[in-house]
Amino acid sequence: MTPHRLSTLPLPPYRFKKRENPHPTQHPDGHFRHMDKLTCPELAADNWRECKGYLFALDLFNHGYFWECHEVLEDLWFAVKPGTPVKHFLQAFIQCTVTHWQATCGRDSAARALLLRIPKHVEKAQGFRLGLSIADLFAATQAFVASPGSRPRPLDPK
């Protein structure tokens, strides 16, 4: 079953895979090369539904565009204040997304190594939510890495 879309932005024409297609932001033909940054400097638990970048990141994750999701989340991450729960939430989300990407590319040891870096950000997020629990996403990411070939659980923000 295809997850419902949260944003109106079109999904990219391909899922980035190293050495198989252009890097989304670094290659001149990358599908995000000329896209405007989707930032929300005041991103908060009560306004995430108005953040186009965050909604697009959720869509990208749910449709298996893990590298692209990480790129969009990084733009959001750079725009928020350092040391805040939202910054740590986004850092953990980015690392979960890259872990999914590593696992789908067959880079199991890299995925497992990245899993070790996520808990400190989950803890520092202090239960902060942007429609979903980062602790639950981390648990789902661990389960995904432990079950090669499984399908990631779609994110269902509320």
C-alpha positions as CSV (number, residue, x, y, z in Angstrom):
1,M,0.0,0.0,0.0
2,T,1.4,3.4,-1.0
3,P,1.6,5.9,1.9
4,H,-0.5,9.0,1.4
5,R,1.3,12.2,0.5
6,L,1.8,15.1,3.0
7,S,3.3,17.6,0.6
8,T,2.5,18.7,-3.0
9,L,6.1,18.7,-4.1
10,P,6.9,16.1,-6.8
11,L,8.9,13.0,-5.8
12,P,12.3,12.8,-7.5
13,P,12.8,10.9,-10.7
14,Y,15.2,8.4,-9.1
15,R,16.5,7.2,-5.7
16,F,20.1,8.2,-5.3
17,K,22.6,5.3,-5.3
18,K,26.3,5.9,-5.2
19,R,28.0,5.4,-8.6
20,E,24.6,4.5,-10.2
21,N,23.1,8.0,-10.8
22,P,23.8,11.7,-10.2
23,H,24.2,12.9,-6.6
24,P,21.0,15.0,-5.9
25,T,22.8,18.1,-4.8
26,Q,26.5,17.9,-5.9
27,H,26.1,16.7,-9.5
28,P,25.1,19.3,-12.2
29,D,22.3,16.9,-13.2
30,G,21.2,16.1,-9.7
31,H,17.4,16.4,-9.1
32,F,17.8,18.8,-6.1
33,R,20.7,20.8,-7.6
34,H,18.5,23.9,-8.4
35,M,15.8,23.4,-5.8
36,D,15.3,26.2,-3.3
37,K,16.2,25.3,0.3
38,L,13.0,24.3,2.3
39,T,13.9,25.8,5.7
40,C,11.7,26.6,8.7
41,P,13.9,28.4,11.2
42,E,11.1,28.4,13.8
43,L,10.2,24.8,13.4
44,A,8.3,23.7,16.5
45,A,5.9,21.0,17.8
46,D,2.9,23.2,17.1
47,N,3.7,24.3,13.6
48,W,5.4,21.3,11.8
49,R,2.3,20.9,9.6
50,E,3.1,24.3,8.0
51,C,6.7,23.4,7.1
52,K,6.9,22.4,3.5
53,G,10.4,21.0,3.9
54,Y,9.4,18.8,6.8
55,L,6.3,17.5,5.1
56,F,8.4,16.8,2.0
57,A,11.0,15.0,4.1
58,L,8.3,12.7,5.5
59,D,7.0,12.0,2.0
60,L,10.6,11.2,0.8
61,F,11.1,8.8,3.7
62,N,7.8,7.1,3.2
63,H,8.5,6.5,-0.5
64,G,12.0,5.2,0.0
65,Y,14.0,8.3,-1.0
66,F,16.2,8.0,2.0
67,W,19.2,10.0,0.8
68,E,17.0,12.7,-0.6
69,C,15.1,12.8,2.7
70,H,18.4,13.3,4.6
71,E,19.3,16.2,2.2
72,V,16.0,18.0,3.0
73,L,16.3,17.4,6.7
74,E,19.8,18.8,6.7
75,D,18.5,22.1,5.4
76,L,15.9,22.2,8.2
77,W,18.6,21.2,10.7
78,F,21.0,24.0,9.6
79,A,18.1,26.6,10.1
80,V,17.2,25.8,13.8
81,K,19.0,26.9,16.9
82,P,21.9,24.8,18.2
83,G,21.5,22.7,21.3
84,T,17.7,22.7,21.2
85,P,15.5,19.6,21.4
86,V,14.3,20.3,17.8
87,K,17.9,20.3,16.6
88,H,18.6,16.9,18.3
89,F,15.3,15.5,17.0
90,L,16.3,16.5,13.4
91,Q,19.8,15.1,13.9
92,A,18.4,11.8,15.1
93,F,15.9,11.8,12.1
94,I,18.8,12.5,9.7
95,Q,20.9,9.7,11.1
96,C,17.9,7.2,11.0
97,T,17.3,8.2,7.4
98,V,21.0,7.7,6.4
99,T,20.9,4.4,8.3
100,H,18.0,3.3,6.2
101,W,19.9,4.4,3.1
102,Q,23.0,2.5,4.1
103,A,20.9,-0.7,4.8
104,T,19.1,-0.5,1.5
105,C,22.5,-0.2,-0.3
106,G,23.8,-3.3,1.4
107,R,26.2,-1.4,3.6
108,D,25.2,-3.3,6.8
109,S,28.4,-2.4,8.8
110,A,28.0,1.3,8.0
111,A,24.3,1.1,9.0
112,R,25.1,-0.7,12.3
113,A,27.9,1.9,13.1
114,L,25.5,4.8,12.5
115,L,22.9,3.2,14.8
116,L,25.4,3.7,17.7
117,R,25.4,7.5,17.2
118,I,21.7,8.0,17.3
119,P,20.7,7.4,21.0
120,K,22.5,10.5,22.3
121,H,20.3,12.7,20.0
122,V,17.2,10.8,20.9
123,E,18.0,11.4,24.6
124,K,18.8,15.1,24.0
125,A,15.5,15.6,22.1
126,Q,13.9,15.1,25.4
127,G,10.7,13.6,24.0
128,F,10.2,16.5,21.6
129,R,7.9,15.5,18.7
130,L,7.3,16.8,15.2
131,G,4.2,14.7,14.6
132,L,6.1,11.5,15.6
133,S,8.3,10.1,18.3
134,I,12.0,10.0,17.4
135,A,12.4,7.2,19.9
136,D,9.9,5.1,17.9
137,L,11.6,6.0,14.7
138,F,14.9,4.9,16.1
139,A,13.4,1.6,17.3
140,A,11.9,1.1,13.8
141,T,15.3,1.8,12.3
142,Q,17.0,-0.7,14.5
143,A,14.4,-3.3,13.5
144,F,14.9,-2.5,9.8
145,V,18.7,-2.9,10.0
146,A,18.2,-6.2,11.9
147,S,15.9,-7.6,9.2
148,P,17.7,-7.2,5.8
149,G,15.3,-7.2,2.9
150,S,12.4,-6.0,5.1
151,R,10.3,-3.0,4.2
152,P,10.6,0.1,6.4
153,R,7.6,1.1,8.4
154,P,6.0,4.2,6.9
155,L,5.9,7.3,9.2
156,D,2.4,8.3,10.2
157,P,2.7,11.7,11.8
158,K,-0.1,12.9,14.1
